[in-house]
Amino acid sequence: MKHNKTNHRGVKVTRTHFMKFQSPLLLVLAAFLAGCTANGQLYEDAAYSQEESAVVVYRPWLAAGSAAAPKVSINDSKIGTLKVSGYIYRAVPPGEYIVKTIGSFRWGKGQEVSISVKPKRKSYIRLSSGSTQMNVGVAGSTVVPYTTGEMFFGEVPSEIAVSEIATLREVE
């Protein structure tokens, strides 16, 4: 729908009404963001055996960079693709491990952390952006959102991790 108005100088101004486009755009945006988030079961520490050792890689929700979904590997064996608001749980024997991320936007170079998993303990690794500042760039004809600041990929104490991960869902 077009609205014709006259401005303060007497010049006719035509504006196209945005409302007819608003609902479809919001639906497309909601569908896109839903595809970028994990949708498995909520994390419950008690649901996993307290007798096994494990690596838990998680990624809290942050709008900036949420479309990125890096692959995660333990000792070069892929364990999953880490979506925003998600976690990956893998039971492992006690020992030394290298956990890596590969691919997807800023994670293209990859991140890496060495950990030592103790018997009957879980090692928690968080992937998050160090920035909440959102920027927009252009790649070809596509507008691409990105963040500035440092990425964090590292081991987190269990007391902190368990509270951060409580609202996250398992990556399927």
C-alpha positions in Angstrom: 0.0 0.0 0.0 1.3 3.4 -0.9 0.8 6.6 1.1 1.0 9.9 -0.6 1.8 12.9 1.6 3.0 16.4 1.2 6.1 17.5 3.1 6.6 20.9 4.8 7.8 22.3 1.4 4.7 21.2 -0.5 6.4 18.4 -2.3 4.5 15.1 -2.7 6.2 12.2 -1.0 5.3 8.6 -1.7 6.0 5.9 0.9 5.5 2.2 0.5 3.9 0.7 3.5 6.2 -2.0 5.1 3.5 -3.8 7.1 2.6 -6.3 4.3 6.2 -7.5 4.3 6.8 -7.5 8.0 5.1 -10.8 8.9 6.7 -13.0 6.2 10.1 -11.5 7.0 9.7 -12.2 10.7 8.7 -15.8 9.9 11.8 -16.3 7.6 14.1 -14.8 10.3 12.5 -17.1 13.0 12.9 -20.2 10.9 16.6 -19.3 10.1 17.5 -18.7 13.7 15.6 -21.9 14.8 17.8 -23.9 12.4 20.9 -22.4 14.0 20.2 -23.5 17.5 20.4 -26.9 19.2 17.1 -28.7 19.8 17.9 -31.9 21.8 17.3 -32.6 25.4 18.2 -30.0 28.1 21.4 -30.7 30.0 21.0 -32.4 33.3 24.3 -33.4 35.0 22.5 -36.1 37.0 21.2 -37.7 33.8 24.8 -38.8 32.9 26.7 -41.5 34.8 28.8 -40.2 37.6 31.0 -43.2 37.2 32.3 -42.2 33.7 34.7 -39.7 32.5 33.5 -37.3 29.8 34.1 -34.2 27.7 31.3 -31.7 27.4 31.7 -29.0 24.8 29.1 -26.2 25.0 28.1 -22.9 23.4 25.9 -20.4 25.3 23.5 -18.3 23.3 24.7 -15.1 21.8 23.0 -13.4 18.9 26.3 -12.3 17.4 27.8 -15.2 15.4 24.7 -17.5 16.0 24.6 -18.6 12.4 28.0 -20.2 12.7 28.2 -23.9 13.5 31.7 -25.2 13.8 32.6 -28.9 13.7 34.1 -30.3 16.9 36.6 -33.1 17.1 38.4 -34.9 19.9 41.9 -36.2 18.9 40.9 -35.6 15.2 37.7 -37.7 15.5 34.6 -35.6 14.7 32.1 -35.6 17.5 29.5 -33.2 16.1 28.6 -29.7 14.9 28.2 -27.3 17.7 25.1 -25.0 17.3 24.4 -22.0 19.4 22.6 -22.8 22.7 23.9 -26.4 22.5 26.2 -28.9 24.0 28.0 -32.1 22.9 28.5 -34.8 25.5 31.1 -37.6 24.9 32.1 -40.3 27.4 35.8 -40.9 27.1 38.4 -42.9 29.1 40.6 -40.9 31.4 43.6 -39.4 29.6 45.0 -36.5 27.5 42.9 -35.1 24.6 43.0 -32.3 22.1 39.6 -30.8 21.3 39.3 -28.7 18.2 36.8 -26.6 16.2 36.9 -26.4 12.5 35.0 -24.3 9.9 32.0 -22.0 9.8 32.6 -18.2 9.5 35.1 -17.0 12.2 35.9 -20.5 13.3 37.4 -21.2 9.8 40.9 -21.1 11.3 39.8 -23.4 14.1 40.4 -23.3 17.8 42.2 -25.9 19.9 42.6 -26.8 23.5 44.5 -29.6 25.3 42.8 -31.1 28.3 43.4 -33.9 30.8 40.3 -35.9 31.7 40.4 -37.4 35.2 38.7 -40.7 36.2 35.0 -40.2 37.0 35.1 -36.5 36.1 33.7 -34.3 33.3 35.8 -31.7 31.5 33.8 -28.8 30.3 34.9 -26.7 27.3 33.1 -23.5 26.4 33.0 -21.9 22.9 31.9 -18.3 23.0 32.5 -14.9 21.5 34.4 -12.3 23.6 32.3 -9.6 22.1 28.6 -8.6 21.9 29.2 -6.0 19.3 27.5 -6.9 16.0 28.8 -5.7 12.7 27.6 -6.2 9.1 29.8 -6.9 6.1 29.2 -7.7 2.5 30.5 -10.9 0.9 29.7 -10.8 -2.8 26.0 -9.9 -2.9 25.3 -11.3 0.6 25.1 -9.3 3.8 26.9 -11.2 6.5 26.7 -10.3 10.2 29.9 -10.8 12.2 31.4 -9.8 15.6 34.6 -8.1 16.6 36.6 -9.2 19.6 38.3 -12.4 20.6 36.8 -15.9 20.6 37.0 -18.0 23.7 37.5 -21.8 23.4 38.8 -23.3 26.6 38.2 -25.4 29.7 35.8 -24.0 32.3 35.6 -25.1 36.0 32.7 -27.5 36.6 31.0 -25.1 39.1 30.7 -22.4 36.4 30.0 -24.7 33.5 27.1 -26.7 35.1 25.2 -23.4 35.8 25.9 -22.0 32.3 24.9 -25.3 30.5 21.7 -25.8 32.4 19.5 -24.1 29.8 21.4 -25.6 26.8 20.2 -28.4 24.5 22.0 -31.4 23.2 23.2 -31.2 19.6 21.6 -33.9 17.6 
